[in-house]
Amino acid sequence: MGQNDEGRPGVSDEEWARFMEQAAQGPGEAPKEPSARARMVTERLREQQAQEPPGWRTGPAWQEMRGRGTARRRLKATLAIVFIAGLALVAVRPELVIDRLTGKAGARQEAQNAAPLPAESARPSEPAAAAPPDRPTLAEPFRGSPALQWADGAAGIEVPEATAIGGMSKEQVADALEKTRRFLIASNLDPATLRGERPTAALAILDPRQPEVPERLERSLTHPTAQDTPVTLFTRFDPARVKPVGDVVKVRGSMHAEPGQRGELLVVADYTFVHPMTEAGGTGVQRSIVRRQITLALLDPARWETTRGRLQARAYTAEWSNVACEAADGFLHPHFPLDAPSGSAPSGPATDPYDRSQDIQGEGCGTITRS
């Protein structure tokens, strides 16, 4: 067997056996033994391959590494886009993160899922339960308000069961209660009244023969002043400046019938109306809270000078919250969070506009403890 330049065998035993077998087969081109130089080159290539790391020459493995690198870059790019979008959302609506961290989001959801309050059959003995403080929005105008669980609109003005009282029959009492309900709806919920139109339906319930009252109401509607204003009896907003948010007004209160003087039946009503309002063309929301205590009387025509079937206004008082203290144009003017103070500075005591356990406390411009 031949030797290479370094004294090692140039051909393996297997190659030499094949050489001898081919020679024994007879004529033909005899196989040639590789030259010493060729054998040396082959041996060096084998040694280099033995020293190279596995997979260095394998294309598929290299392609896989390349693919993983591209996937990582794409994942990083995607995560970066998501992160930037998240920062932008937080910048626009930081409450999404703050509310979740402070637990306000959970409290808000719990309030939204709370069952509506049962009807109020009499004046409550304590203020409305506390609600998580929150700002109203166009989508959720009652968010953060106890009124969230109040009835919607006219459904909040329920008529109690009628019984005969003070010489008035059950039917007469029922009629007086129903007319009081219609008056409250027409003067505080009717869309025409709310946008400042003449409260025709409400006026049609009142007795035109009652001394002084019809003339006073007519004067306040046609020539309003700060002292003689229709908002003492009717809820009115200037449609050129504000508009309702949605078509729901939250209402809570009660009424009852009681005897007055001889031949007189009194219906005493106490209701709070929560009107969510926004500026014309704006996005801010303010809840204007109007509470009214009113007493209407049904009189016996045999004893009193009256129009049969009409009611007379014996007493009425009102208070408004989140509105300007003084207005001489016959409208309520909601204050929005960014509005500069206007009118008289608050001088009265702080009150809770949702507290229905006490009577309306006099006159004056005060502050409120919640909105």
Phi and psi in degrees as a GROMACS rama.xvg file:
@    title "Ramachandran Plot"
@    xaxis  label "Phi"
@    yaxis  label "Psi"
@TYPE xy
-68.7542  159.697  GLY-2
-114.609  147.419  GLN-3
-86.414  -176.434  ASN-4
-63.2364  -21.0153  ASP-5
-102.659  11.0302  GLU-6
82.5502  6.56963  GLY-7
-96.4472  153.644  ARG-8
-58.0384  136.281  PRO-9
-86.3161  -26.1285  GLY-10
-128.289  139.881  VAL-11
-76.5471  163.596  SER-12
-58.0606  -37.88  ASP-13
-65.0853  -40.9005  GLU-14
-67.331  -39.9153  GLU-15
-64.4837  -36.9224  TRP-16
-65.4017  -41.2709  ALA-17
-65.2587  -35.6988  ARG-18
-62.4706  -43.9046  PHE-19
-69.0029  -36.5048  MET-20
-65.9823  -41.7879  GLU-21
-66.9664  -35.9377  GLN-22
-66.9947  -33.9349  ALA-23
-75.1426  -15.1071  ALA-24
-78.2837  -7.5264  GLN-25
109.601  -157.835  GLY-26
-59.4205  166.71  PRO-27
127.646  174.241  GLY-28
-72.1789  117.741  GLU-29
-70.505  140.383  ALA-30
-64.2916  145.933  PRO-31
-103.541  137.944  LYS-32
-75.1634  133.75  GLU-33
-55.7616  143.459  PRO-34
-66.7211  161.738  SER-35
-60.897  -37.3608  ALA-36
-67.6349  -41.4403  ARG-37
-63.5652  -41.2827  ALA-38
-64.2198  -36.3388  ARG-39
-66.3984  -42.3998  MET-40
-63.9247  -41.5165  VAL-41
-61.9669  -42.863  THR-42
-63.74  -40.3491  GLU-43
-66.2973  -39.4171  ARG-44
-61.8578  -38.4604  LEU-45
-64.1792  -41.3514  ARG-46
-64.0339  -40.3454  GLU-47
-64.9592  -40.5532  GLN-48
-63.6124  -35.6644  GLN-49
-66.8223  -28.9195  ALA-50
-87.3983  -20.1281  GLN-51
-72.0509  144.053  GLU-52
-65.9139  144.146  PRO-53
-57.4389  137.385  PRO-54
84.0523  0.84063  GLY-55
-63.7979  -32.7109  TRP-56
-102.363  5.03588  ARG-57
-89.166  111.242  THR-58
-57.9878  -47.8753  GLY-59
-57.6767  -39.3198  PRO-60
-65.9032  -39.6086  ALA-61
-65.3318  -40.4439  TRP-62
-61.8091  -38.2693  GLN-63
-64.7374  -42.8858  GLU-64
-62.1648  -40.6976  MET-65
-64.1905  -42.163  ARG-66
-62.3662  -41.8614  GLY-67
-63.2834  -39.3611  ARG-68
-63.904  -42.0785  GLY-69
-64.2491  -41.2674  THR-70
-62.0366  -40.5408  ALA-71
-63.0932  -42.4058  ARG-72
-63.843  -40.7716  ARG-73
-64.7402  -40.5104  ARG-74
-63.0691  -43.1237  LEU-75
-62.7239  -41.6195  LYS-76
-63.109  -42.4945  ALA-77
-63.9129  -44.7877  THR-78
-62.2091  -36.7749  LEU-79
-64.9517  -41.4022  ALA-80
-64.1946  -44.517  ILE-81
-62.0409  -40.7339  VAL-82
-64.3451  -44.354  PHE-83
-64.4195  -41.8135  ILE-84
-62.869  -38.1875  ALA-85
-63.7384  -41.8161  GLY-86
-63.0286  -40.3857  LEU-87
-63.4224  -41.5853  ALA-88
-64.3434  -41.5457  LEU-89
-64.8941  -37.2603  VAL-90
-64.917  -37.6975  ALA-91
-78.6024  -42.645  VAL-92
-130.203  74.6788  ARG-93
-63.2861  -20.0418  PRO-94
-65.5879  -21.2537  GLU-95
-61.637  -38.2346  LEU-96
-85.7434  -45.0484  VAL-97
-61.405  -43.7301  ILE-98
-62.2583  -37.8071  ASP-99
-70.9551  -37.888  ARG-100
-71.1532  -35.334  LEU-101
-87.8518  -7.30798  THR-102
86.6267  1.16168  GLY-103
-65.8573  -34.2334  LYS-104
-60.7525  -42.3037  ALA-105
-66.5189  -41.578  GLY-106
-64.7296  -36.6625  ALA-107
-65.157  -44.2489  ARG-108
-63.6893  -38.5668  GLN-109
-64.3144  -40.2111  GLU-110
-65.8565  -39.2365  ALA-111
-66.4318  -31.3277  GLN-112
-87.6258  -5.69653  ASN-113
-66.423  145.95  ALA-114
-71.372  147.475  ALA-115
-59.4992  148.685  PRO-116
-71.7117  146.664  LEU-117
-66.3985  158.61  PRO-118
-58.4027  147.323  ALA-119
-87.0945  114.054  GLU-120
-91.5377  -17.7714  SER-121
-156.765  169.595  ALA-122
-62.3003  132.051  ARG-123
-68.2276  159.638  PRO-124
-94.1357  -6.07328  SER-125
-148.808  163.41  GLU-126
-64.1738  166.02  PRO-127
-61.9572  146.959  ALA-128
-59.9589  149.691  ALA-129
-67.0406  144.608  ALA-130
-120.175  149.746  ALA-131
-56.6258  124.039  PRO-132
-61.3062  132.359  PRO-133
-160.112  154.42  ASP-134
-90.646  140.716  ARG-135
-72.2095  155.335  PRO-136
-130.717  169.749  THR-137
-61.7642  -35.367  LEU-138
-79.6239  -31.3643  ALA-139
-132.663  75.981  GLU-140
-69.4474  -15.9051  PRO-141
-106.378  13.2286  PHE-142
-64.7028  131.849  ARG-143
81.3307  10.1999  GLY-144
-117.825  141.452  SER-145
-59.2016  -22.6409  PRO-146
-67.3454  -10.113  ALA-147
-56.8366  -33.061  LEU-148
-96.7187  6.85873  GLN-149
-81.2134  167.335  TRP-150
-73.4077  158.19  ALA-151
-91.9782  122.028  ASP-152
55.5941  -134.376  GLY-153
-62.3553  -22.1284  ALA-154
-63.294  -19.8562  ALA-155
-84.1524  -3.99463  GLY-156
-110.59  92.8827  ILE-157
-100.87  143.601  GLU-158
-95.0801  124.82  VAL-159
-71.1836  165.475  PRO-160
-66.7182  135.37  GLU-161
-89.692  145.968  ALA-162
-139.023  158.768  THR-163
-64.0156  133.239  ALA-164
-139.325  130.45  ILE-165
50.9679  44.4891  GLY-166
86.612  -6.19895  GLY-167
-94.515  137.543  MET-168
-72.8112  166.647  SER-169
-58.1276  -38.9765  LYS-170
-66.9522  -39.8844  GLU-171
-66.3955  -39.9488  GLN-172
-65.1393  -44.0944  VAL-173
-61.0074  -39.1552  ALA-174
-65.1172  -41.4697  ASP-175
-65.7229  -41.1457  ALA-176
-63.6016  -44.8024  LEU-177
-65.4547  -39.3337  GLU-178
-68.4449  -33.1661  LYS-179
-65.0541  -41.4948  THR-180
-59.4218  -46.8054  ARG-181
-63.6223  -36.0945  ARG-182
-64.8071  -44.6422  PHE-183
-62.2859  -39.9117  LEU-184
-66.6641  -46.0476  ILE-185
-67.1737  -29.8655  ALA-186
-94.9082  -13.8531  SER-187
-130.322  -13.5146  ASN-188
-125.364  -21.2033  LEU-189
-62.6837  125.867  ASP-190
-56.4939  -36.6875  PRO-191
-64.5866  -42.4015  ALA-192
-64.0305  -43.7847  THR-193
-62.326  -33.7114  LEU-194
-91.0493  16.2065  ARG-195
92.4778  7.64728  GLY-196
-78.3028  169.035  GLU-197
-64.6931  128.576  ARG-198
-78.8836  66.8318  PRO-199
-59.2293  -46.017  THR-200
-62.9163  -37.035  ALA-201
-70.9866  -43.0949  ALA-202
-64.1908  -29.2505  LEU-203
-68.7198  -15.9026  ALA-204
-87.9805  -24.2813  ILE-205
-83.0685  152.801  LEU-206
-80.9759  116.997  ASP-207
-70.3229  -11.7884  PRO-208
-92.1048  -1.10736  ARG-209
-69.2878  132.369  GLN-210
-61.7814  135.858  PRO-211
71.7955  -43.1936  GLU-212
-59.7139  -49.6518  VAL-213
-58.7212  -42.0846  PRO-214
-64.6636  -40.5736  GLU-215
-64.5527  -43.8259  ARG-216
-64.8545  -41.3177  LEU-217
-63.4975  -40.2487  GLU-218
-65.887  -40.229  ARG-219
-68.4441  -30.0074  SER-220
-76.9607  -35.7814  LEU-221
-92.9465  -32.1759  THR-222
-136.772  70.4456  HIS-223
-69.1544  148.483  PRO-224
-134.91  174.41  THR-225
-63.7788  -31.1465  ALA-226
-92.2416  -28.0253  GLN-227
-119.497  83.0568  ASP-228
-123.638  142.298  THR-229
-70.8542  -14.0124  PRO-230
-71.3124  -7.88607  VAL-231
-67.3368  -19.5182  THR-232
-128.107  -23.2063  LEU-233
-125.892  138.984  PHE-234
-89.1572  117.387  THR-235
-138.953  137.423  ARG-236
-125.083  152.156  PHE-237
-79.9406  111.187  ASP-238
-66.9388  -16.243  PRO-239
-76.7192  -15.8801  ALA-240
-114.938  -34.3372  ARG-241
-138.463  163.516  VAL-242
-145.827  156.043  LYS-243
-67.6941  150.114  PRO-244
-94.5378  106.769  VAL-245
74.7005  -167.174  GLY-246
-121.142  21.2596  ASP-247
-111.044  129.034  VAL-248
-115.675  127.25  VAL-249
-83.0031  137.574  LYS-250
-134.943  139.391  VAL-251
-150.023  138.268  ARG-252
165.162  -167.558  GLY-253
-157.916  164.227  SER-254
-141.091  158.406  MET-255
-153.263  158.17  HIS-256
-104.404  144.827  ALA-257
-151.066  157.137  GLU-258
-74.1742  145.339  PRO-259
-108.355  -133.551  GLY-260
-72.7683  177.471  GLN-261
-60.0813  127.714  ARG-262
76.3503  20.6435  GLY-263
-132.413  129.545  GLU-264
-113.188  128.479  LEU-265
-105.382  137.291  LEU-266
-115.04  115.508  VAL-267
-102.457  122.108  VAL-268
-123.548  143.138  ALA-269
-141.886  107.34  ASP-270
-135.898  147.744  TYR-271
-117.553  132.478  THR-272
-118.235  130.854  PHE-273
-113.572  112.332  VAL-274
-107.079  111.58  HIS-275
-79.7744  126.897  PRO-276
-128.517  154.601  MET-277
-136.494  154.071  THR-278
-68.9847  147.359  GLU-279
-60.4604  119.444  ALA-280
81.043  4.23954  GLY-281
-107.43  179.931  GLY-282
-122.386  -8.26832  THR-283
-72.6195  148.239  GLY-284
-124.798  135.87  VAL-285
-133.372  139.227  GLN-286
-95.7392  113.167  ARG-287
-88.6462  119.666  SER-288
-107.665  119.778  ILE-289
-118.766  122.413  VAL-290
-113.93  133.732  ARG-291
-129.085  133.794  ARG-292
-117.737  118.52  GLN-293
-138.374  142.207  ILE-294
-122.319  120.35  THR-295
-110.884  149.213  LEU-296
-124.293  135.624  ALA-297
-103.781  123.892  LEU-298
-109.119  149.115  LEU-299
-81.8695  116.424  ASP-300
-60.0607  -20.6022  PRO-301
-72.7882  -18.9865  ALA-302
-118.162  -22.2315  ARG-303
-126.417  153.504  TRP-304
-82.6585  108.092  GLU-305
-156.662  164.928  THR-306
-95.2019  121.651  THR-307
-57.0109  133.418  ARG-308
85.6441  -6.67948  GLY-309
-99.6632  158.954  ARG-310
-110.51  148.884  LEU-311
-109.567  143.617  GLN-312
-86.156  107.728  ALA-313
-83.5328  -39.3387  ARG-314
-157.456  145.677  ALA-315
-156.722  135.751  TYR-316
-141.787  155.756  THR-317
-150.163  157.574  ALA-318
-138.992  148.531  GLU-319
-127.975  144.565  TRP-320
-127.312  149.729  SER-321
64.4645  29.7369  ASN-322
-131.829  165.174  VAL-323
-60.7968  142.23  ALA-324
-64.3926  -37.0376  CYS-325
-131.125  138.173  GLU-326
-149.522  132.664  ALA-327
-106.602  7.71458  ALA-328
-106.204  6.35054  ASP-329
84.1563  13.416  GLY-330
-124.575  156.134  PHE-331
-88.2732  135.814  LEU-332
-117.824  102.23  HIS-333
-61.5839  142.145  PRO-334
-93.3804  128.694  HIS-335
-101.505  156.272  PHE-336
-51.043  -35.6802  PRO-337
-93.7476  0.752264  LEU-338
-68.3239  143.079  ASP-339
-76.3767  147.177  ALA-340
-57.0806  142.289  PRO-341
-138.628  159.222  SER-342
75.0276  -162.154  GLY-343
-68.4596  146.933  SER-344
-71.8575  143.981  ALA-345
-57.3278  131.626  PRO-346
-130.519  -15.2628  SER-347
-84.8109  178.352  GLY-348
-72.2747  158.57  PRO-349
-72.9126  134.211  ALA-350
-131.081  157.893  THR-351
-99.9533  111.385  ASP-352
-67.7397  -13.2275  PRO-353
-96.0773  -0.861761  TYR-354
-81.5185  109.841  ASP-355
-105.037  9.86988  ARG-356
-82.7768  -12.1657  SER-357
-122.539  160.458  GLN-358
-69.0382  161.816  ASP-359
-61.4622  129.389  ILE-360
-93.631  84.6563  GLN-361
58.4649  -154.473  GLY-362
-116.104  178.613  GLU-363
114.696  163.875  GLY-364
-105.762  110.416  CYS-365
-118.55  -163.965  GLY-366
-116.191  162.248  THR-367
-117.744  153.388  ILE-368
-91.8768  -17.4017  THR-369
-159.924  159.475  ARG-370
